[in-house]
Amino acid sequence: MSSGIAILGAGIFAKEAHLPALKALGTSAPPLKAVYSRSAKSAQDFADAAAQSLGLSSPPGVYHDSDSPSSSDLDALLARCDISAVIVILPIQLQPSIILKALAAGKHVISEKPVAADVKQGLELIKKYNELYQPKGLIWRVAENFEAEPGFHAAAAAIASGKIGKVSFFRTNVYNYLDKSSKWYKTAWRAVPDYQGGFLLDGGVHTIAALRTILPSRLTHLSGFASLNKEYLAPHDTINAIVRAGTDFHGTAELTWAAPIKARPNTDGFFITGTKGWLSVNFSGGVYRVLIKWVDESGNEREEVIEKEGQGVKGELEAFFAVAEGKEGALVIGDPLEALRDVAFIQAALNSDGSLVDLIDLVPVSL
């Protein structure tokens, strides 16, 4: 990629995750040339923050919405020939149209998860990309940082090596306390979501992406229930689901943003049991800890601990830049169709009401 990048969106995650990731990548990341936000103030504030965080000699160009076409709107940014790729970090419902606008302008795109608000919208978006823009050599990836986390890849490698034997069953547990003072709740589009699931979609896809990364087989069926336990987290805040991967193995997924207190139970985030042992994955203090216990060929119980620093956003951006530049050996992540499977899981759990849902019927193996 011979030119620079732009960031479209100036919210919390853009400031607290993407700017530090670009800083960590240093000169291996293309230079930040422009930023866009819907309001002039937020765009300018973000540009100033970016200049300070990245040590830029001058702030990136500032672009924002206006009542009439102008030299500082999004179309003007996308017309710049010195910008070859954009990072889209906008509210869920806005992203699909912006992704298509950027692709139509000839830009490579990496867009924050979820890929779309629902399966139907996601399939339409992916089909348009496959038909109109992929043949032109344009790259589109979904920024799902859990998919890039070294800790989850270490767990997947341990399973693939046969260390715990053949996977038999698993469980995942997400226990979040979210009150009205949370910076995430104070984000207007999250506080009053116009998309399914609320925080379950916005945050829940992370957990499903982690399962997709760790487990050796694709999840195929789900039966579950969704509920609302705190009215201000409408439309739903909790999912309990039983899942299976064909005839290979089965497991459970429990996700809530309605925990009654901040204290978390002593429960593993991810726990996978095999025929020879088990492994768990937990996150604390910025580090993923993979604990593996198994029986070796001599019948002795063994233990291994792997610790990996959390750096998923850095990893996803690094992989995207490498693919956009045509480099060999880049981490293969961010496939929009795979990201849509995460949305399909949440959608199925929200609507199952105890009935069995075929996840492959929702999102086919290929398009």
C-alpha positions in Angstrom: 0.0 0.0 0.0 1.9 3.0 -1.3 -0.2 5.8 0.3 -1.9 6.6 3.5 -5.0 5.7 5.5 -8.0 7.4 7.0 -10.1 6.6 10.0 -13.8 7.0 9.6 -15.3 7.4 13.1 -14.1 9.2 16.2 -15.7 7.4 19.1 -14.3 5.6 22.2 -12.9 2.6 20.4 -11.2 4.7 17.8 -9.4 6.7 20.5 -8.7 4.0 23.0 -7.9 1.0 20.8 -7.2 2.0 17.2 -4.8 4.9 17.9 -2.7 2.9 20.4 -2.6 0.0 17.9 -1.4 2.3 15.1 1.2 3.7 17.5 2.4 0.2 18.4 2.8 -0.7 14.7 4.9 2.4 14.1 6.3 2.8 10.6 5.0 -0.6 9.6 1.5 1.1 9.4 0.7 3.5 6.6 0.6 7.1 7.7 -2.7 8.5 8.9 -3.7 11.2 6.5 -7.3 12.0 7.4 -10.1 11.5 9.9 -13.9 11.7 9.5 -16.7 12.0 12.0 -20.3 13.1 11.6 -19.7 16.3 13.6 -17.0 18.9 13.0 -16.1 19.1 16.7 -15.6 15.3 17.2 -13.6 15.1 14.0 -11.3 17.9 15.1 -10.9 16.6 18.6 -10.0 13.2 17.2 -7.5 14.6 14.7 -5.8 16.5 17.6 -5.7 13.3 19.7 -4.3 11.3 16.8 -1.6 13.9 16.2 -0.5 13.7 19.8 -0.8 9.9 20.1 1.0 9.1 16.9 3.5 12.0 17.2 2.5 13.5 13.9 4.1 16.8 12.8 0.7 18.1 11.9 -2.8 16.8 12.5 -4.5 14.7 9.8 -7.1 16.3 7.6 -10.4 16.8 9.2 -13.7 15.8 7.4 -17.3 15.8 8.6 -20.9 16.0 7.5 -22.4 19.2 6.3 -25.7 20.4 4.9 -24.4 20.7 1.4 -21.4 19.2 -0.6 -18.1 20.7 0.6 -14.4 20.2 0.4 -14.5 18.8 4.0 -17.1 16.1 3.7 -16.7 12.3 3.4 -16.9 12.3 -0.4 -14.0 14.8 -0.5 -12.0 12.5 1.8 -12.7 9.4 -0.3 -11.7 11.4 -3.4 -8.1 11.9 -2.1 -5.6 9.9 -4.2 -3.1 9.8 -1.3 -5.4 7.6 0.7 -5.7 4.0 -0.3 -7.4 2.4 2.7 -9.9 3.3 5.4 -10.7 2.0 8.9 -14.4 2.2 9.5 -15.4 2.6 13.2 -18.9 3.9 13.0 -22.3 2.9 14.6 -23.5 -0.5 13.5 -26.4 0.7 11.3 -24.2 3.2 9.5 -21.4 0.9 8.6 -22.7 -1.0 5.5 -23.5 2.1 3.5 -20.1 3.6 4.4 -18.3 0.4 3.5 -19.9 0.4 0.1 -19.2 4.1 -0.5 -15.5 3.6 0.4 -15.2 0.5 -1.9 -16.9 2.4 -4.7 -14.3 5.1 -4.3 -11.6 2.5 -4.8 -10.4 2.2 -1.2 -9.4 -1.0 0.7 -11.6 -1.3 3.8 -11.4 -2.7 7.3 -14.6 -2.2 9.2 -15.3 -2.8 12.9 -17.4 -5.7 13.9 -20.2 -6.7 13.7 -20.1 -7.0 9.9 -23.8 -5.9 9.8 -26.8 -5.6 12.1 -28.4 -8.9 10.9 -27.8 -11.8 8.7 -29.9 -10.5 5.8 -28.1 -7.2 5.6 -24.8 -9.0 6.0 -25.4 -11.4 3.1 -26.5 -8.5 0.8 -23.3 -6.6 1.7 -21.0 -9.5 1.2 -22.6 -10.4 -2.2 -22.1 -6.8 -3.4 -18.5 -6.9 -2.4 -18.0 -10.3 -4.1 -19.6 -9.2 -7.3 -18.5 -5.6 -7.7 -15.3 -4.9 -5.7 -13.4 -8.1 -5.0 -12.8 -8.7 -8.8 -11.2 -5.2 -8.9 -8.6 -6.3 -6.3 -10.1 -4.3 -3.5 -9.7 -5.8 0.0 -12.5 -5.8 2.6 -11.9 -7.2 6.0 -13.9 -7.1 9.3 -12.0 -5.9 12.4 -12.8 -8.6 14.9 -9.9 -8.3 17.4 -10.7 -11.5 19.3 -10.0 -13.4 16.1 -6.5 -11.9 16.1 -5.6 -12.5 19.8 -2.5 -14.6 20.2 -4.0 -16.2 23.3 -6.9 -17.7 21.4 -4.5 -18.8 18.6 -2.3 -20.5 21.2 -5.4 -22.4 22.6 -6.4 -23.4 19.0 -2.8 -24.6 18.3 -2.8 -26.7 21.5 -6.1 -28.4 20.5 -4.9 -28.9 16.9 -1.7 -30.6 18.2 -3.9 -33.2 19.9 -2.7 -32.3 23.4 -6.1 -32.6 25.0 -7.3 -35.3 22.5 -10.5 -35.0 20.5 -12.8 -32.2 21.7 -15.8 -33.6 23.5 -17.6 -30.5 24.8 -17.0 -26.9 25.8 -18.5 -24.0 27.6 -18.1 -20.2 27.5 -19.3 -17.7 30.0 -19.5 -13.9 29.7 -20.5 -12.0 32.8 -20.7 -8.3 32.4 -22.0 -5.6 34.8 -23.1 -2.5 32.9 -24.8 0.5 34.6 -25.9 3.8 33.2 -22.7 5.5 34.2 -20.6 3.3 31.8 -18.9 5.1 29.0 -20.2 2.4 26.7 -23.8 3.0 27.8 -23.4 6.7 27.5 -22.8 6.3 23.8 -26.1 7.4 22.3 -26.5 4.7 19.6 -25.7 2.0 22.1 -28.0 3.3 24.8 -31.0 3.3 22.4 -30.1 0.6 19.9 -32.0 0.4 16.6 -30.6 -3.1 15.9 -31.3 -6.6 17.4 -29.8 -7.6 20.7 -28.3 -4.4 21.9 -25.0 -5.1 23.7 -25.5 -8.8 23.0 -24.8 -8.1 19.3 -22.2 -5.4 19.8 -20.2 -7.3 22.4 -21.4 -10.9 22.0 -19.9 -11.4 18.6 -16.5 -11.1 20.2 -17.1 -14.3 22.2 -18.5 -16.2 19.2 -15.4 -15.1 17.2 -13.2 -16.5 19.9 -15.0 -19.8 19.8 -14.7 -19.8 16.0 -10.9 -19.3 16.4 -10.3 -21.9 19.2 -12.6 -24.8 18.2 -11.6 -27.3 15.5 -15.1 -27.5 13.9 -17.7 -25.1 12.8 -20.7 -24.6 15.0 -23.8 -25.9 13.2 -26.9 -25.9 15.5 -28.2 -23.9 18.4 -31.1 -23.9 20.8 -31.4 -21.1 23.3 -33.3 -18.5 25.2 -32.9 -14.7 25.4 -34.2 -12.4 28.1 -34.2 -8.8 29.4 -33.3 -8.4 33.0 -32.5 -4.7 33.2 -35.0 -2.5 31.3 -32.3 0.1 30.3 -30.5 -2.6 28.4 -33.4 -3.4 26.0 -34.2 -5.2 23.8 -32.2 -8.1 25.4 -29.3 -8.4 27.8 -28.8 -12.2 28.3 -28.5 -15.3 26.2 -28.3 -19.0 27.3 -27.7 -21.4 24.5 -26.8 -25.1 23.9 -24.7 -25.5 20.8 -23.3 -28.3 18.7 -20.8 -28.7 15.9 -22.3 -31.3 13.6 -21.7 -34.7 15.3 -18.2 -33.7 16.5 -19.0 -32.1 19.9 -21.4 -29.8 21.8 -21.3 -27.1 24.4 -23.0 -24.2 26.1 -22.7 -20.4 25.8 -23.9 -18.0 28.5 -23.6 -14.3 27.8 -25.0 -11.5 30.0 -24.6 -7.7 30.3 -27.0 -7.7 33.2 -24.9 -9.0 36.1 -26.3 -7.7 39.4 -22.9 -6.7 40.8 -19.5 -5.9 39.5 -17.8 -8.8 41.2 -17.3 -11.7 38.8 -17.9 -15.4 39.6 -14.9 -17.8 39.6 -15.8 -19.2 36.2 -13.6 -19.7 33.2 -14.3 -17.6 30.2 -13.6 -20.5 27.9 -13.3 -24.1 28.9 -12.8 -26.9 26.4 -12.7 -30.6 27.4 -11.2 -33.3 25.2 -10.6 -37.1 25.5 -7.2 -36.6 27.1 -7.5 -33.4 29.0 -8.9 -29.9 29.1 -7.9 -26.3 28.6 -9.2 -22.9 29.8 -8.7 -19.4 28.5 -9.1 -16.4 30.8 -8.2 -12.7 30.4 -6.9 -10.5 33.3 -4.7 -7.5 33.5 -4.2 -7.2 29.7 -3.0 -10.9 29.4 -4.7 -14.0 28.1 -3.8 -17.1 30.2 -4.2 -20.5 28.6 -4.1 -23.3 31.1 -3.7 -26.8 29.7 -4.0 -30.1 31.7 -3.7 -33.5 30.1 -2.6 -37.1 30.6 0.5 -38.1 28.6 1.3 -41.5 27.1 2.7 -42.7 30.4 -0.4 -41.9 32.2 1.1 -38.9 34.0 -0.9 -35.7 34.5 0.8 -32.8 32.8 0.2 -29.0 33.0 1.2 -26.1 30.7 0.5 -22.4 31.1 0.7 -20.1 28.1 0.4 -16.3 28.6 -0.1 -13.9 25.7 -0.4 -10.1 25.9 -3.8 -8.9 24.6 -3.0 -7.2 21.2 -5.9 -8.1 19.0 -6.5 -4.6 17.4 -2.8 -4.3 16.6 -2.9 -7.8 15.0 -6.0 -7.2 12.9 -4.7 -4.0 11.5 -1.3 -5.5 10.8 -2.9 -8.4 9.0 -5.1 -6.0 6.9 -2.2 -3.8 5.9 -0.2 -6.8 4.9 -3.0 -8.2 2.7 -3.7 -4.7 1.2 0.0 -4.4 0.3 0.0 -7.9 -1.2 2.5 -9.4 1.3 2.8 -13.1 1.7 2.3 -14.9 5.0 -0.2 -12.5 6.6 -2.5 -13.9 9.3 -5.7 -15.0 7.6 -8.4 -13.3 9.5 -11.3 -10.8 8.9 -13.2 -12.8 6.3 -16.7 -11.0 6.2 -18.5 -14.3 5.7 -16.9 -15.8 8.8 -17.7 -12.6 10.8 -21.3 -13.0 9.7 -21.4 -16.4 11.3 -20.8 -14.6 14.6 -23.9 -12.4 13.9 -25.9 -15.5 12.9 -25.1 -17.1 16.3 -26.4 -14.1 18.2 -29.4 -13.7 15.9 -30.3 -17.4 16.3 -30.0 -17.3 20.1 -32.2 -14.2 20.3 -34.9 -15.8 18.2 -34.7 -19.5 19.0 -37.0 -19.5 22.1 -36.0 -23.1 22.6 -36.3 -24.3 19.0 -33.3 -25.8 17.2 -31.8 -23.4 14.7 -29.6 -24.6 11.8 -26.8 -22.1 11.7 -25.7 -23.2 8.2 -29.2 -22.5 6.9 -28.7 -18.9 8.1 -25.2 -18.5 6.7 -24.0 -21.1 4.1 -20.5 -22.4 3.9 -19.8 -20.3 0.9 -21.6 -17.8 -1.4 
